[in-house]
Amino acid sequence: MSRPHRAALRLVPEPAPGPQARTLGAVELLPGLVRASLMELSGAVLRRGEAVFAPADPAGVDAALLAACAPCFGAERPLGIGVAAAGLVDADAGVIIEVNDAPALRGYPVRERLARFGVPVHVEHRARLQVLGDRWFGPGRGRSDFASVSTGEVLGVGILLGGELLAPPGGRSGAHMTVAGRDRVCTCGARGCWKTVATTRWLRERVAGSGLPATLAGLVASADPQAAAVVDEYAENLALGLLNIQQLFAPGLFVLHGEARDGGGGFRERVQRRLRAASAWSPTAEPPVVVVSSTVVDDIALLGGAGLVLSAR
Ligand SMILES: [Zn+2]
């Protein structure tokens, strides 16, 4: 099947002639919030726009989208606009299928709505897209295989495999992979999802009533040995999902975003150690490396949108 927005990646951006080709457009569509950005080809932000809408009011989405995008793309035509959308996305149709907590976005034709700016519009799930942010603007530059991981309140993995974004229709971003016993019920209704043991929500529940800090940063700073044990448990739980990724795709590099950065070097090293142990049998596999992104957390989805524009050329 032809997927023009998932064309093979180019290793070097090639600025096309004309001022309109020197910028990239990115939009992040979240429950109740639209963020937009006009970026240089380097990923540096030139302009930003942001607008909120009532998550249950379909009529408000159009207005919010326009309010956020007009300051960014109104006067200048970027090379394209990459939309990083929460929820379930039909990337080929450019339509949001459904977003939990935001019925206003059900069936929302975001590509059609952005056509007014007169440039190509590409749509993908935001957790998948962040790998393109890292690919073009972060630690994944120059690589054709690696994984980019959201941690914290949301959990997900974007995978670049053989230079292409791994984004099959009907696939998801990993949060609901079954990795644990059946005693933990997920928000999706299933049991044992990765999300039930490796998010900030799990951390809060894990330390509830213990007197320990309820954040990874607080636990790392604590002198209590029980705090250190919870940090280790969090790292092990995060590694559970990543081990499956390594087993299947051996991406070699894992870029962690979000809360994992609060875990410091010990947390990162523990995850890396687990991944290396799992692939030590192979004489040819690249020993997995885990790095923590220094990108502003809020911008990684927008960078992914901009990366999607570059990748889709
Ligand atoms: Zn689930």
Boltz pocket constraint, residues with backbone or C-beta under 6 A from the ligand:
constraints:
  - pocket:
      binder: B
      contacts: [[A, 175], [A, 176], [A, 186], [A, 187], [A, 188], [A, 189], [A, 190], [A, 193], [A, 195]]
      max_distance: 6.0
